Amino acid sequence: MSDSDSSSHGGAEYKTFRQITRERLLYEMLRSTKSKKDSKAPWKVLIMDKVALRIMSSSCKISDVTDEGVSLMEDLHKRRQPMPAMDAIYFMQPLKENVAVFLSDMSGKRPLYRKAYVFFSSPASKELVSHIRCDASVVPRIGALSEMNLEYFAIDSQGFITDHERALEELFAENAENSRKYNACLNTMAIRIATVFASLREFPYVRYRAAKSSLDASTMTTLSDLVPTKLAAGIWNCLARYKTAIPDFPQRETCELLIVDRSVDQIAPIIHEWTYDAMCHDLLNMEGNKYVHEVLSKSGTVEKREVLLEDHDPIWLELRHAHIADANERLHEKMTNFLSKNKAAQIHHDSRDGAELSTRDLQKVVQALPNYSEQIDKLSLHVEIAGKINKIIKELGLRDVGQLEQDLVFGDAGTKEIIEFLRKNQDVTRESKLRLLMIYASMYPEKFEGDKGEKLMQLAKLSDDDAVAISNMRFLGGTDTKKEESGGVFSLKFDVHKKHAARKERNNEGETWTLSRFYPMIEELIEKLAKDELPKNEYQCMNEPNPTFHGTLQSSSLRASPVHSAHSMRSRRTATWARRRCSDDGYSSDSVLRHASSDFRKMGQRIFIFIIGGATRSELRAIHKLTEKLKREIIIGSTSLDDPPQFITKVKMLGVEELSIGDLEI
């Protein structure tokens, strides 16, 4: 699949990142094993290792796979029944242990399957391929031996992860430099990121955040500082191989990749994000995208039902990036409109007042029931979810917490306000106080020197375990916030009487909601990258573009429409955090997807950003917003997608040896 077939560069139909991934798996891999001449074995067995299974499940449904002639999916490393009349498709990592199982399956006089089609998720070594070819009994039974070069996990139409849940610990922890896992983690990460470009047939300019020592000769270089540099080099090596190994891989740069680590923004993973998606995952204890709720069965009993909050749900798709107050209003409008237009819903609603239904009314209900039932199920689900979130916000006093967080970040609050809040709000949850102090520590590291930090911890009534999380923020601060080896003090100093801002006000964004002032730092970075304004010494490039590259990008993309200024978000509006929405800002309801068919074909070249150490839902939302604003498709990648409780648990592990994530919980 060439890039011209799948991207916005002139293709007849725009396909999202996830769609391209899906089509490669279904058509390029599964469908390619079908033979028109051979009708004896129309059904096949799909055998995958754990990584391949996750890749497949992140982009395809079971029905998609069965439609391509797969009747059974099996685990490579579990015992399987022989099916000598059927062909098998192997999708797996190119590992010695995987190849050993495959050869065991297909060798000898009685192989498990008639024929095998082998697809590796990433490049296989020559030694591994030679090992397969050396088995004379297996070679004639191989229908295909191919590298798919697809080893990433799609989490969104414009997002992916490499599934390195312990990347923070393995790359930035206190003893990471002495760990064997350091290089292994970076190598696998580089391979998986490179397969994204292999799938999209894109060849990027590889930019990365430079080590602080390259900017300041007096600064000692650590392996943690070199993580983006080393990852950039690893990706570049993989891309160089693709240029010669993949037939239609671009020979010249077609897009841009920016590699950063979590130190560029320590606040985004901790602060309360007020969008519907983020609130669901932050407050409802969801397992992935799975939400469990109670419904009334036909028999009248209450039963638990699992639903997935994903792209197939149009209401979720519309509301996920909306502010929670905006989501509430939209749901109220939808329910009101539904009741006014649907006869069955009207009667059902009116009957709750105690009036009995007439025969004619019952007939109307029956006529409208199928459509009514489906719509009311979807609407009531989200009304229930939003109701739970609102209840939790009220019970936990999160509006006051959120206001102080944002005031702190924008320089409108400081030490005095923190102390005053902690004294007056003793009933605020431990987690909220911990997150508040972690934000404070990331902005004012010197405030936690000596006994200053202890006094704040005592005032907040936090545990020693929580103190570890606050202390470990220093590992994510780069050289600026880590203690100097010689003096033992923080190098970043602030006037104790001066309030420090971690963000600048962006009054031109036209935001409607007071608690949506906060924005992740990648917004600024991507906008600067698009304008070629990133400082060259801080963000270096493996293959520096020529002067005409950015001019070409700007001429090939449409100019973004000017954004009209709105009221200043610095104004104090105590009762307007849930102010009525006057108009759709074009971002909160995922307008990118709604207008994809027409708008994406007009866009310029792609921008990729990869965050080492975990991405946040605010950053995922930001790339959708910027895609619309910059008229260039932005794709975000990371080692994982973390909600605040997960991220805090990982931060606690930065200074702990040989503990599992399960040992530390928020």
FENCOR-V317759 format. One record per pair of residues at least 24 apart in sequence whose ideal C-beta (glycine too) atoms are under 6 Angstrom apart, sorted by the first residue. I is the first residue (numbers start at 1). J is the second residue. Records with the same first field share a line. If there is no record, write none. Layout:
I: J, J
This chain:
2: 201, 248
3: 201
8: 600, 601, 603
14: 596, 600, 601
16: 157
17: 158, 635
18: 59, 154, 157
21: 59, 154
22: 59, 60
24: 150, 199
25: 60
26: 64, 68
29: 119, 148
30: 68
31: 68
33: 89, 117
41: 86, 87
43: 69, 71
44: 69, 70, 87, 89
45: 72, 86, 88
46: 70, 73, 89
47: 74, 76, 88, 90
48: 91
49: 76, 92, 93, 98
51: 93
52: 91, 92, 121
54: 153
58: 153, 154
59: 154
76: 101
82: 112
83: 113
84: 114
86: 113
87: 114, 115
88: 113, 116
89: 117
90: 116, 118
91: 119
93: 121
94: 120, 124, 128
99: 128
103: 135, 138
106: 138, 141
107: 135, 137, 138
115: 141, 143
116: 141, 142
117: 143, 144
118: 145
119: 146, 148
120: 147
121: 148, 150, 151
122: 151, 191, 195
123: 147
149: 195, 198
150: 195, 199
151: 192, 195
152: 192, 195, 196
155: 641
158: 623, 635
159: 620, 636
160: 637
161: 638, 640, 641
162: 189, 192, 639
164: 189, 639
165: 640
167: 613, 639
168: 613, 650
169: 653
171: 227
172: 224, 475
173: 654
174: 655
177: 223
186: 230, 231, 234
190: 231, 234, 235, 238
193: 235
194: 235, 238, 239
198: 242
202: 254, 255
203: 250, 253, 254
204: 255, 256, 257
205: 253, 256, 541, 543, 545
206: 232, 235, 236, 257, 542
207: 258, 539, 541
208: 232, 259
209: 260, 539
210: 538, 540
212: 478, 479
215: 537
219: 479
227: 261, 612
228: 259, 261
231: 259
232: 259, 542
236: 542
255: 605, 606
256: 607
257: 608
258: 529, 609
259: 610
260: 611
261: 612, 613
262: 476, 613
263: 476, 478
264: 521
265: 520, 521
266: 442, 476
267: 439, 442, 502
268: 520, 616, 618
269: 616, 642, 647
270: 435, 438, 439, 644
271: 405, 518
272: 402
273: 617, 618
274: 323, 324, 515, 516
275: 321
276: 319, 320, 322, 324, 327
277: 320, 617
278: 617
279: 324, 389
281: 643
282: 643, 644
283: 389, 392
315: 378, 382
317: 590
318: 589
321: 588, 590, 621
322: 588
323: 513, 516
325: 513, 578
326: 581, 588
327: 386
328: 386
329: 581
331: 382, 383, 386
334: 379
335: 379
342: 372
343: 368
344: 368, 369, 372
345: 372
396: 429
397: 428
401: 432
402: 515
406: 517, 518
409: 502, 503, 518
410: 501, 503
411: 499, 501
414: 499
422: 459, 460
431: 666
433: 460
434: 462, 466
437: 470
438: 470, 473
441: 470, 473
442: 473
443: 500, 502
445: 481, 490
446: 490, 493
468: 652
469: 648, 651, 652
472: 651, 654, 655
475: 654
507: 568
508: 563, 565
510: 563, 566, 585
514: 573, 576, 577
515: 577
517: 569
520: 618, 619, 622
522: 609, 619
523: 622
526: 626
530: 630
553: 604, 605
556: 604
557: 603, 604, 631, 632
558: 602, 631
560: 629, 630, 631
587: 625
592: 624, 627, 628
603: 631, 632, 633
604: 632
606: 633
607: 632, 634
608: 635
609: 636
610: 637
611: 638
612: 639
614: 638, 639, 640, 642, 647
615: 641
